[in-house]
């Protein structure tokens, strides 16, 4: 991967961070819901239902959906952990800028950041770029 690929991936990861954290809360509930509907349907993971192939197909589809959600949960948990580890490795002022600029970005956030720090917008963009470079180094282990 080139540095620009790392940069694009880092921006995407940071933009998706809040959604990934939310999925870590909702996915176990969805898995539990599917498991409950599975057991309420008279199916059991331990016993094979002796019925039509349509019922077997439904059971297989249901089990594969649960397995897919479990894989997604494991992946998202690991991804959030890596993002948080990388964020904790950079200085607090860079972390705050990344949080404001990439993770919790709001309308007119650059103008607000510039006004609050008594600088211009171009300075905020430069500082955000330097903070992102530190994050990329902490996350991917590579610098420019």
Secondary structure in CASP SS format (residue, H / E / C, confidence):
PFRMAT SS
TARGET T0000
AUTHOR 0000-0000-0000
METHOD secondary structure of the structure
MODEL  1
X C 1.00
X C 1.00
X H 1.00
X H 1.00
X H 1.00
X H 1.00
X H 1.00
X H 1.00
X H 1.00
X H 1.00
X H 1.00
X H 1.00
X H 1.00
X H 1.00
X H 1.00
X H 1.00
X H 1.00
X H 1.00
X H 1.00
X H 1.00
X H 1.00
X H 1.00
X H 1.00
X H 1.00
X H 1.00
X H 1.00
X H 1.00
X H 1.00
X H 1.00
X H 1.00
X H 1.00
X H 1.00
X H 1.00
X H 1.00
X H 1.00
X H 1.00
X H 1.00
X H 1.00
X H 1.00
X H 1.00
X C 1.00
X C 1.00
X C 1.00
X C 1.00
X C 1.00
X C 1.00
X C 1.00
X C 1.00
X C 1.00
X C 1.00
X C 1.00
X C 1.00
X H 1.00
X H 1.00
X H 1.00
X H 1.00
X H 1.00
X H 1.00
X H 1.00
X H 1.00
X H 1.00
X H 1.00
X H 1.00
X H 1.00
X H 1.00
X H 1.00
X H 1.00
X H 1.00
X H 1.00
X H 1.00
X H 1.00
X H 1.00
X H 1.00
X H 1.00
X H 1.00
X H 1.00
X H 1.00
X H 1.00
X H 1.00
X H 1.00
X H 1.00
X H 1.00
X H 1.00
X H 1.00
X H 1.00
X H 1.00
X H 1.00
X H 1.00
X H 1.00
X C 1.00
X C 1.00
X H 1.00
X H 1.00
X H 1.00
X H 1.00
X H 1.00
X H 1.00
X H 1.00
X H 1.00
X H 1.00
X H 1.00
X H 1.00
X H 1.00
X C 1.00
X C 1.00
X C 1.00
X C 1.00
X C 1.00
X H 1.00
X H 1.00
X H 1.00
X H 1.00
X H 1.00
X H 1.00
X H 1.00
X H 1.00
X H 1.00
X C 1.00
X C 1.00
X C 1.00
X H 1.00
X H 1.00
X H 1.00
X H 1.00
X H 1.00
X H 1.00
X H 1.00
X H 1.00
X H 1.00
X H 1.00
X H 1.00
X H 1.00
X H 1.00
X H 1.00
X H 1.00
X H 1.00
X H 1.00
X H 1.00
X H 1.00
X H 1.00
X C 1.00
X C 1.00
X C 1.00
X C 1.00
END
